[in-house]
Amino acid sequence: MRITIISMRQTILLSAVLLAGALSTGAQDNGAAPALKPMARNADPAFEVATIRPADPNHHNQGFNLDGRRISVEDVSLTSIICFAYSIQKTQIIDPPQWFDELSWNISGVPDAEGKPSWPQYRRMLQKLLSTRFALVMHPDKRELSIYALIVAKGGPKLEKSKSDPDALSGGSGHGIGSGQYMKFTNVTMAEFSQTMDLMVDKPVVDQTHLPGRYDFTLLWTPDTLRAPEPDAPPGLFTAVQEQLGLKLEATRGPADVFVIDHAERPSAN
């Protein structure tokens, strides 16, 4: 299986959501070799060996890639890597050095544990790499930011309580349908769904639904960056969330989680 995340920020992060689904559900290409067994759910993997190099400015591939067990990052700034690893917006990174956006990096390696990592394990690998190879030190804080509050829309939620084991991992899978995007969510909390939405929009998403428990549901929408003129195209994301889920993304200001950068270094050559 090979999954590639390419293009500009929102396309990269939208594809990251679909990557997350493939990682957690064990998706595989038709005709491909049998999918790797999932990594043990209690595993806390790091990169066994990781190569980090400055990106070639003449190389035009960009994004996060998963090819079997090999994970790679191509021509991505440290800001974007942090956003991807922690599922946050750029506005949630406080006091970053200027070089975070000026330099881009290529990273490749494999996990030090057997099997295919889940989405949280994949992100954890990147978090550890940032700490060990970029000497990234940051601390959490709260700041007043422009956000989207995820709230229950008028008429109430249209969500089905999950039939999965409450202790099971959450999951998701997705694919394109014409100009639209389809995602299936399994055993997710509203906090987890907010984190996914955070990857698709231009502001942090804060869960204010006050809905407990875990849910199964689907979502079909047309991304703004992929909007097509066909009259039967699915609605935009904001409309789809309200019509299909009975939820609403409301632009407002409010406290949001942020990370304050205390220290970081350019990685040594390897």
Secondary structure, DSSP 8 states (H G I E B T S, - for coil): -EEE--SSHHHHHHHHHHHHHHHHHT---TT------B--TT----EEEEEEEE--TT----EEEEETTEEEEEEEEHHHHHHHHHT--GGGEES--THHHH-EEEEEEEESSSSB--HHHHHHHHHHHHHHHS--EEEEEEEEEEEEEEEE-TT----EE--S-TTS--EEEEEEETTEEEEEEEEE-HHHHHHHHHTTSSS-EEE-----S-EEEEEEE--GGG----TT----HHHHHHHHHSEEEEEEEEEEEEEEEEE-------
